[in-house]
Amino acid sequence: MAFSLGGSSGGGGRRRFGRNSGTLSEINIVPLVDVVLVLLIIFMLTAHVMEFGLEINVPEVTQVRDSVEELPVIGVTRSGKTYLNDKAVNLNLIPAEIAKRFKNAKAVYVMGDRTVQWDSLAQVMDALNKAKFEIKMVLKPYESGKQ
């Protein structure tokens, strides 16, 4: 069954875009599909790239209770005195003391008072650098609300 919209067209078919047809109220889907496909391609490319941010394979270990290792920590007080794990040590003997007390130590932690003179801290770091130790500084992060 065919309906006529009131136009007197010669062919008995339905006319969609004629003079008497009024406004077109259909959505054009083609631009929408184009935009969706472009976004899909962009997402596929960026998702693959984002996968390679940091690759860290954490080893699986069993829980060991008594595995505390004492690490070499050089402390420098505000008066310039140097300590190796709470025992006073001469500045010139720091590398020898570390080698004697800590077998196979490659890194040394340096902890200085916030008011220490730079010269004292630089002398300690120079002695450790000459002995080919990796120097790691011990710092305390800011607490929230204080700076």
Disulfide bonds with the S-S distance in Angstrom:
none
